Amino acid sequence: MYEYEKEILETFLKLQGQLFDEPVAETLEEADEFLGDCMATVVDSAKEVREYFEESGADVDGMSMEELLDASEVFALSDGRYLIVEA
């Protein structure tokens, strides 16, 4: 069984090019291992994306919600949640 849900892994596999020049994973298993190694986080809303960055010490003052959600490390999931991958 995977640590991350299948939909999260599939989204990451499909969109990993927004964060990396070269693929870091080619299978669900590799994606799950990679996301676990970098302690990727899933949050429930756009507001929680901002809170995550604020808590991690990122300077997000003055950034619009659109700018935050367009960050290369933020992956929108089909159910409205967000995957945050800090490489």
C-alpha positions as CSV (number, residue, x, y, z in Angstrom):
1,M,0.0,0.0,0.0
2,Y,1.1,3.5,-0.7
3,E,1.7,6.3,1.9
4,Y,0.0,8.8,-0.5
5,E,-3.3,8.3,-2.2
6,K,-3.2,7.0,-5.8
7,E,-4.7,10.3,-7.2
8,I,-1.9,12.3,-5.5
9,L,0.7,10.0,-7.0
10,E,-0.8,10.2,-10.5
11,T,-1.1,14.0,-10.3
12,F,2.6,14.3,-9.2
13,L,3.7,11.9,-12.0
14,K,1.8,13.9,-14.6
15,L,2.9,17.4,-13.4
16,Q,6.4,16.9,-11.9
17,G,7.8,18.8,-14.8
18,Q,6.6,22.0,-13.3
19,L,9.1,21.6,-10.5
20,F,11.9,19.5,-12.0
21,D,13.7,19.6,-15.3
22,E,14.1,15.8,-15.4
23,P,11.5,13.3,-14.1
24,V,12.2,12.2,-10.5
25,A,9.8,9.3,-10.7
26,E,8.3,7.1,-13.4
27,T,6.0,4.8,-11.5
28,L,3.5,5.1,-8.6
29,E,6.0,3.3,-6.3
30,E,8.8,5.8,-7.2
31,A,6.5,8.8,-6.8
32,D,5.4,7.5,-3.4
33,E,8.9,7.0,-2.2
34,F,10.1,10.4,-3.5
35,L,7.2,12.2,-1.9
36,G,7.8,10.4,1.4
37,D,11.5,11.2,1.3
38,C,10.9,14.9,0.8
39,M,8.0,14.9,3.3
40,A,5.5,16.3,0.8
41,T,2.3,17.7,2.4
42,V,-1.3,17.6,1.4
43,V,-3.5,20.5,2.5
44,D,-7.2,20.9,2.2
45,S,-7.5,24.4,0.9
46,A,-5.8,27.4,-0.7
47,K,-5.8,29.1,2.7
48,E,-3.9,26.2,4.1
49,V,-1.3,26.6,1.3
50,R,-0.6,30.1,2.6
51,E,-0.5,28.9,6.2
52,Y,1.9,26.2,5.2
53,F,4.4,28.6,3.6
54,E,4.0,31.1,6.5
55,E,4.7,28.4,9.0
56,S,7.8,27.2,7.1
57,G,9.2,30.7,7.2
58,A,8.7,31.7,3.5
59,D,8.1,35.4,2.9
60,V,4.6,35.3,1.3
61,D,3.6,38.8,2.4
62,G,2.2,40.7,-0.5
63,M,1.8,37.5,-2.6
64,S,-1.7,37.0,-4.0
65,M,-3.4,33.6,-3.6
66,E,-3.0,33.1,-7.3
67,E,0.7,33.6,-7.1
68,L,1.0,31.1,-4.2
69,L,-1.1,28.5,-6.0
70,D,1.0,29.0,-9.2
71,A,4.3,28.2,-7.3
72,S,6.1,25.4,-8.9
73,E,6.0,23.3,-5.7
74,V,2.2,23.5,-5.4
75,F,0.2,20.8,-7.3
76,A,-3.6,21.3,-7.4
77,L,-5.5,18.0,-6.9
78,S,-8.9,17.4,-8.6
79,D,-10.8,17.4,-5.3
80,G,-9.7,20.9,-4.3
81,R,-6.8,19.9,-2.1
82,Y,-3.2,20.8,-2.8
83,L,0.1,18.8,-2.7
84,I,3.1,20.8,-1.7
85,V,6.5,19.4,-2.6
86,E,9.6,21.1,-1.3
87,A,12.6,19.7,-3.2
